[in-house]
Amino acid sequence: MNGTVYKSTGSWYTVKSDEGDFYECRIKGKFRTQGIKSTNPVAVGDHVGFDLETIGDETVGIITEIGERKNYIVRKSVKLSKQTHIIAANLDQVFLLVTLNNPPTFTSFIDRFLVTAEAYEIPVVLLFNKMDIYSEEEKFEVDYLIDLYTKIGYNCIQIEAKQGINVDKVKELMLGNISMFAGHSGVGKSTLVNALEPGLKLKTAEISEQHLQGQHTTTFAEMYDLSFDARIIDTPGIKGFGIVDMEKQEIGNYFPEFFKLKSECKFHNCLHLDEPKCAIKEALETNEIAASRYRSYVQMITGDEDNPYRER
């Protein structure tokens, strides 16, 4: 039988068969020795082959095959620093929810996420949530960030998930697609899913007043079929997002505004750090490239990216 993984809890996988039935499946042991570096050889969104076995009164599935992935979003494993964790696979797009505060989302985090998505050619839409709680000064800062990322080529939408404002714009982009919602805990991912599909009633939680950070309400990534011809993958809140499996020379290629100018650098292998006649450094001087983007790039190149909470 063939199907798609809808939920992963680490050792068990909920798989929806091509016929539309759900089965609880385990993985065949050999997958753990096939040189897959990730902590989870099977991820939500994977297309798998599985056999059914009857154990007592229960029928369970045994995953025997993992289909080739068209893409995936990967990050460093939280507990095993040398390994990776695949958040989801076979995506049409990702919505990254951003909040200026409660909790803060810094540009360094946004940029690392965008670089990973660019590497796997996954379109990202930036959703600036909680617009209703910001001061005029904070709204001005959101406008600045939207202008910055729109000029680079990213679709940016201001939303108020609790009030349902601009949720229709998100819904329109989701039609016919498999979308993933990502962001820190507390940015409003589950609230937005509930606004899109009230019947799901995903658990939400208030922000921790003490630390102004979100509390984890989604424990595992899970895919949902929605009533309007769309599928959504809701993910646990991501605190840090280190990039993985990238050479220093290729990181700049995943900054679209850098990639456009790199051919104008004097040296074809320019890392845009201290080299003479670097087109990226010149564009930085004239504000064609944002200082925050260049700072994020340098953090990635130098490996100074372990702390997700940095100055903007």
C-alpha positions as CSV (number, residue, x, y, z in Angstrom):
1,M,0.0,0.0,0.0
2,N,1.0,3.6,-0.5
3,G,0.2,6.7,1.4
4,T,1.3,10.0,2.9
5,V,2.6,10.6,6.5
6,Y,0.3,12.9,8.3
7,K,1.8,12.8,11.8
8,S,5.1,11.7,13.3
9,T,5.6,11.1,17.1
10,G,9.1,9.8,16.8
11,S,8.4,6.1,16.8
12,W,4.8,5.9,15.4
13,Y,3.6,7.5,12.1
14,T,0.0,8.2,11.1
15,V,-0.3,7.5,7.4
16,K,-3.2,8.3,5.1
17,S,-3.4,5.7,2.4
18,D,-4.1,6.7,-1.2
19,E,-7.5,5.2,-0.7
20,G,-8.2,7.7,2.1
21,D,-7.9,5.5,5.2
22,F,-5.6,6.2,8.2
23,Y,-3.2,3.7,9.7
24,E,-0.8,3.8,12.6
25,C,2.5,2.7,11.3
26,R,6.0,1.8,12.5
27,I,9.2,2.0,10.6
28,K,11.1,-1.1,9.3
29,G,14.4,-1.3,11.2
30,K,16.7,-1.2,8.2
31,F,15.9,2.5,7.6
32,R,17.9,3.4,10.7
33,T,21.1,2.0,9.1
34,Q,20.8,3.5,5.7
35,G,23.1,6.5,6.4
36,I,20.3,9.0,6.9
37,K,21.8,11.7,9.1
38,S,18.5,13.1,10.4
39,T,17.1,12.1,13.7
40,N,13.8,11.2,11.9
41,P,14.2,9.1,8.8
42,V,10.5,9.6,8.0
43,A,8.9,13.1,8.2
44,V,5.4,14.5,7.8
45,G,4.6,14.9,4.1
46,D,6.7,11.9,3.1
47,H,5.2,9.5,0.5
48,V,5.7,6.0,1.8
49,G,5.0,2.4,1.0
50,F,3.7,0.2,3.8
51,D,2.4,-3.3,4.5
52,L,-0.3,-4.2,7.0
53,E,0.3,-6.7,9.8
54,T,-2.2,-8.0,12.4
55,I,-0.9,-8.1,15.9
56,G,-3.5,-9.6,18.2
57,D,-6.7,-7.5,17.6
58,E,-4.8,-4.6,16.0
59,T,-3.9,-4.0,12.4
60,V,-0.7,-1.9,12.2
61,G,1.3,-0.7,9.2
62,I,5.0,-1.3,8.6
63,I,6.7,1.3,6.5
64,T,8.9,-0.4,4.0
65,E,9.8,2.3,1.5
66,I,10.2,6.1,1.5
67,G,9.6,7.9,-1.8
68,E,12.0,10.5,-3.2
69,R,11.4,13.9,-1.7
70,K,10.9,16.9,-4.0
71,N,12.1,19.1,-1.1
72,Y,12.1,19.4,2.7
73,I,12.7,21.9,5.5
74,V,15.5,20.8,7.8
75,R,17.2,22.2,10.9
76,K,19.8,21.2,13.4
77,S,18.6,18.6,15.9
78,V,17.8,20.2,19.3
79,K,19.5,17.5,21.3
80,L,22.0,16.1,18.9
81,S,24.0,19.0,17.5
82,K,25.7,16.9,14.7
83,Q,22.4,15.6,13.4
84,T,19.6,17.2,11.6
85,H,15.8,17.1,12.0
86,I,13.5,17.2,9.0
87,I,10.5,19.3,10.0
88,A,8.4,18.4,6.9
89,A,8.8,17.2,3.3
90,N,7.2,17.7,-0.1
91,L,5.9,21.2,0.5
92,D,4.4,23.6,-2.0
93,Q,5.1,26.6,0.2
94,V,5.8,27.8,3.8
95,F,4.1,30.6,5.7
96,L,6.6,32.0,8.3
97,L,4.7,33.8,11.0
98,V,6.6,36.8,12.4
99,T,5.8,38.9,15.5
100,L,7.6,42.0,16.5
101,N,7.1,41.2,20.2
102,N,5.2,38.7,22.3
103,P,7.4,36.8,21.3
104,P,10.1,38.8,19.3
105,T,11.1,37.4,15.9
106,F,14.5,38.8,15.0
107,T,15.7,39.2,11.4
108,S,18.6,36.8,12.0
109,F,16.0,34.0,12.5
110,I,13.9,35.1,9.5
111,D,17.0,35.1,7.3
112,R,18.2,31.7,8.4
113,F,14.8,30.3,7.7
114,L,14.6,32.0,4.3
115,V,18.1,30.7,3.3
116,T,17.1,27.1,4.1
117,A,13.9,27.4,2.1
118,E,15.8,29.0,-0.8
119,A,18.3,26.1,-0.8
120,Y,15.4,23.7,-1.4
121,E,13.4,26.0,-3.7
122,I,10.5,26.3,-1.3
123,P,8.5,29.5,-1.7
124,V,8.0,31.4,1.6
125,V,5.3,33.9,2.5
126,L,6.0,36.2,5.5
127,L,2.9,36.7,7.7
128,F,3.3,39.6,10.1
129,N,0.8,38.7,12.9
130,K,-0.6,40.5,15.9
131,M,-0.8,43.9,14.1
132,D,-3.6,44.9,16.5
133,I,-1.3,45.0,19.6
134,Y,1.5,47.2,18.2
135,S,2.2,50.8,18.9
136,E,2.5,53.3,16.1
137,E,6.3,53.0,16.3
138,E,6.2,49.3,16.1
139,K,3.9,49.4,13.1
140,F,6.4,51.7,11.5
141,E,9.1,49.0,12.1
142,V,6.8,46.3,10.6
143,D,6.3,48.6,7.5
144,Y,10.1,48.8,7.3
145,L,10.6,45.0,7.4
146,I,7.8,44.5,4.9
147,D,9.4,47.0,2.5
148,L,12.8,45.3,3.0
149,Y,11.6,41.7,2.3
150,T,9.2,42.7,-0.5
151,K,12.0,44.4,-2.4
152,I,14.0,41.2,-2.2
153,G,11.0,39.3,-3.7
154,Y,9.1,37.8,-0.8
155,N,5.4,38.0,-0.4
156,C,4.5,39.8,2.9
157,I,1.0,40.0,4.4
158,Q,-0.1,41.8,7.6
159,I,-2.6,39.7,9.5
160,E,-4.5,39.5,12.8
161,A,-5.2,35.8,13.3
162,K,-7.4,36.2,16.3
163,Q,-9.7,38.8,14.6
164,G,-9.5,36.9,11.2
165,I,-8.1,40.0,9.4
166,N,-6.5,39.2,6.0
167,V,-7.0,35.4,6.7
168,D,-8.8,35.3,3.4
169,K,-5.6,36.3,1.6
170,V,-3.8,33.4,3.3
171,K,-6.6,31.1,2.4
172,E,-6.4,32.1,-1.3
173,L,-2.7,31.3,-1.5
174,M,-3.3,27.9,0.2
175,L,-5.8,26.6,-2.4
176,G,-4.7,23.3,-4.0
177,N,-1.4,23.4,-2.0
178,I,0.4,21.7,0.8
179,S,1.5,24.5,3.1
180,M,3.5,24.6,6.3
181,F,3.1,27.1,9.1
182,A,6.3,27.9,11.0
183,G,7.7,30.3,13.5
184,H,8.5,30.7,17.2
185,S,6.1,29.3,19.8
186,G,3.4,31.9,20.5
187,V,3.4,33.7,17.1
188,G,-0.1,32.4,16.4
189,K,0.3,29.4,14.1
190,S,-2.4,27.3,15.7
191,T,-4.7,30.4,16.1
192,L,-4.3,31.1,12.4
193,V,-5.1,27.4,11.5
194,N,-8.2,27.7,13.7
195,A,-9.2,30.9,11.9
196,L,-8.9,29.1,8.6
197,E,-10.7,26.0,9.8
198,P,-12.6,26.6,13.0
199,G,-13.7,22.9,13.2
200,L,-10.1,21.8,14.0
201,K,-10.0,23.5,17.4
202,L,-6.2,23.3,17.7
203,K,-5.0,24.0,21.2
204,T,-3.6,27.6,21.7
205,A,-1.9,29.1,24.8
206,E,-1.2,32.6,26.1
207,I,2.2,34.1,26.0
208,S,4.4,33.6,29.1
209,E,4.4,37.0,30.8
210,Q,7.7,36.3,32.5
211,H,9.7,35.6,29.4
212,L,7.5,37.0,26.7
213,Q,7.9,33.8,24.8
214,G,5.4,31.4,23.5
215,Q,4.5,28.1,25.2
216,H,4.6,25.0,23.1
217,T,1.1,23.9,22.2
218,T,2.0,21.8,19.1
219,T,4.2,18.9,20.2
220,F,4.6,17.2,16.8
221,A,4.3,18.2,13.2
222,E,0.9,17.2,11.9
223,M,-0.8,17.6,8.5
224,Y,-4.5,18.4,8.3
225,D,-6.9,18.1,5.3
226,L,-8.9,21.4,5.2
227,S,-12.4,21.8,3.8
228,F,-11.4,24.2,1.0
229,D,-9.0,22.0,-1.1
230,A,-5.9,22.6,0.9
231,R,-3.6,20.8,3.3
232,I,-1.7,22.4,6.2
233,I,1.2,21.2,8.2
234,D,1.2,22.7,11.7
235,T,4.7,22.5,13.4
236,P,6.0,22.9,16.9
237,G,7.5,26.3,17.7
238,I,11.0,26.7,16.5
239,K,13.3,28.5,19.0
240,G,16.6,28.4,17.0
241,F,17.1,27.6,13.3
242,G,20.7,26.8,12.4
243,I,21.5,26.2,8.8
244,V,22.9,22.7,7.9
245,D,24.8,21.0,5.1
246,M,25.8,24.2,3.3
247,E,29.3,25.2,2.2
248,K,30.4,28.8,2.9
249,Q,30.7,29.5,-0.8
250,E,27.0,28.6,-1.5
251,I,25.3,30.5,1.3
252,G,25.4,33.8,-0.6
253,N,23.5,32.2,-3.5
254,Y,20.5,31.8,-1.2
255,F,20.3,35.6,-0.5
256,P,18.5,36.6,-3.8
257,E,19.8,40.2,-3.6
258,F,23.4,38.9,-3.2
259,F,23.0,36.4,-6.0
260,K,22.0,39.1,-8.4
261,L,25.2,41.1,-7.8
262,K,27.8,38.3,-7.3
263,S,28.9,38.3,-10.9
264,E,30.1,41.9,-10.5
265,C,32.5,41.0,-7.7
266,K,36.2,41.0,-8.7
267,F,36.8,37.4,-7.6
268,H,34.4,34.7,-8.7
269,N,34.8,32.9,-5.3
270,C,34.3,36.1,-3.3
271,L,32.9,35.5,0.2
272,H,31.9,39.2,0.5
273,L,33.9,39.7,3.7
274,D,37.2,41.4,3.3
275,E,37.8,40.9,-0.5
276,P,38.5,44.1,-2.6
277,K,36.0,45.3,-5.2
278,C,33.1,43.3,-3.7
279,A,29.8,44.2,-5.3
280,I,27.9,43.1,-2.2
281,K,30.0,45.3,0.1
282,E,29.6,48.2,-2.3
283,A,25.8,47.7,-2.3
284,L,25.8,47.6,1.5
285,E,27.5,51.0,1.5
286,T,24.8,52.5,-0.7
287,N,22.0,50.8,1.3
288,E,21.0,48.7,-1.7
289,I,21.5,45.7,0.6
290,A,20.1,46.0,4.1
291,A,22.6,45.9,7.0
292,S,20.5,43.3,8.9
293,R,20.7,41.0,5.9
294,Y,24.4,41.3,5.6
295,R,24.8,40.8,9.4
296,S,22.8,37.6,9.1
297,Y,25.0,36.5,6.2
298,V,28.2,37.0,8.2
299,Q,26.8,35.1,11.2
300,M,26.1,32.1,8.9
301,I,29.5,32.3,7.2
302,T,31.4,32.5,10.5
303,G,29.2,30.0,12.2
304,D,28.1,32.5,14.8
305,E,24.4,31.6,14.6
306,D,23.7,29.4,17.6
307,N,21.9,32.1,19.6
308,P,18.5,32.7,17.9
309,Y,17.8,35.9,19.9
310,R,20.0,38.7,18.6
311,E,19.6,42.4,18.0
312,R,17.7,43.2,14.8
